[in-house]
C-alpha cells in the first residue's frame, strides 16, 4: 500500500470492513505524516463514528478535522444550524492555515460525500472574512462592529448564542462560531486591553486569553448574497483547500456513487453551490 501510494494513482483495498476503515486511515497517517488525508464517508452517522474512532487511534495527534455537510439543500430558504457552519469553518480555516505553514503537521479530515458536493468560500475570500485579534491591538470598536455585521454577526442586547455580538461602552461581547465560549473584548479608546471568555448563561467573565480568531458568522447566507453579484468568482469546493499530495480515502465507493446520484436528483440544475460527483472525481 505504501509503495503504491508513493507512486500516485488509485489503489483499491478490498475486504476492509467498515469498522476497520478508521484504522486504515490512522495507519496511513502513520505512514505519511506529511501528507494531508481526507476520509470520505457515506453519511453523518458514519462520519461521526469514523471521527470518534480516529480520536481513539490517534489520541495524541493534533489536526483531526470534522467537515460535515449542511443538513439542508443549498436552494432551500432556511439556513444550516450554527454548529454545522462552525465545524465547517473551523476545518476550512485550519486547512488554509496549514497550507501556508510549511512546518505544521498535515491534517486528517473526515467528511461526507454530500459535504464534498457543497461549495463554500474561496480560500482568499475566507481569509478576508476572518480576523485575528490579540491583546494590545489597536482597532476602533465601532469599525469592528461594522465589520462584524458585514460578516453576518447579529447585534443583540446580550450575547448567548453563536454569531451574536453586543457593544456596551468600551466592552464588546461576541460569540465567534469556532470558539468554545463567547469572548469579551475590553477597549481603552482604540486599544484592546483584554480578552476573556465568559459564560453565556451567567454573563460572568472566565479565564483571560491572549488572542481570538473571528470567522464569518455564516456561510450559506453570505455565499448566496455574494453569488448574486455580477462578476463574482464561483464558489470553491473542499479540494481547493487541499494540496496535490492529499490522499483521498473513499469509503464504500459504490455506496457513495449511489448517494451522489440521489443527492444530485434533489438539487436544481445549474445550482452555483453544487459540484457534481463526476466533476469532483475528475
C-alpha positions, 0 to 999 in steps of 0.5 A: 500500500505504501509503495503504491501510494508513493507512486500516485494513482488509485489503489483499491483495498478490498475486504476492509470492513467498515469498522476497520476503515478508521484504522486504515486511515490512522495507519496511513497517517502513520505512514505519511505524516506529511501528507494531508488525508481526507476520509470520505464517508457515506453519511453523518452517522458514519462520519461521526463514528469514523471521527470518534474512532480516529480520536481513539487511534490517534489520541495524541495527534493534533489536526483531526478535522470534522467537515460535515455537510449542511443538513439542508439543500443549498436552494432551500430558504432556511439556513444550516444550524450554527454548529454545522457552519462552525465545524465547517469553518473551523476545518476550512480555516485550519486547512488554509492555515496549514497550507501556508505553514510549511512546518505544521503537521498535515491534517486528517479530515473526515467528511461526507460525500454530500459535504464534498458536493457543497461549495463554500468560500474561496480560500482568499475570500475566507481569509478576508472574512476572518480576523485575528485579534490579540491583546494590545491591538489597536482597532476602533470598536465601532469599525469592528462592529461594522465589520462584524455585521458585514460578516453576518454577526447579529447585534443583540442586547446580550450575547448567548448564542453563536454569531451574536455580538453586543457593544456596551461602552468600551466592552464588546461581547461576541460569540465567534462560531469556532470558539468554545465560549463567547469572548469579551473584548475590553477597549481603552479608546482604540486599544484592546486591553483584554480578552476573556471568555465568559459564560453565556448563561451567567454573563460572568467573565472566565479565564483571560486569553491572549488572542481570538480568531473571528470567522464569518458568522455564516456561510450559506447566507453570505455565499448566496448574497455574494453569488448574486453579484455580477462578476463574482468568482464561483464558489470553491469546493473542499479540494481547493483547500487541499494540496496535490499530495492529499490522499483521498480515502473513499469509503464504500465507493459504490455506496457513495456513487449511489448517494451522489446520484440521489443527492444530485436528483434533489438539487436544481440544475445549474445550482452555483453551490453544487459540484457534481460527483463526476466533476469532483472525481475528475 
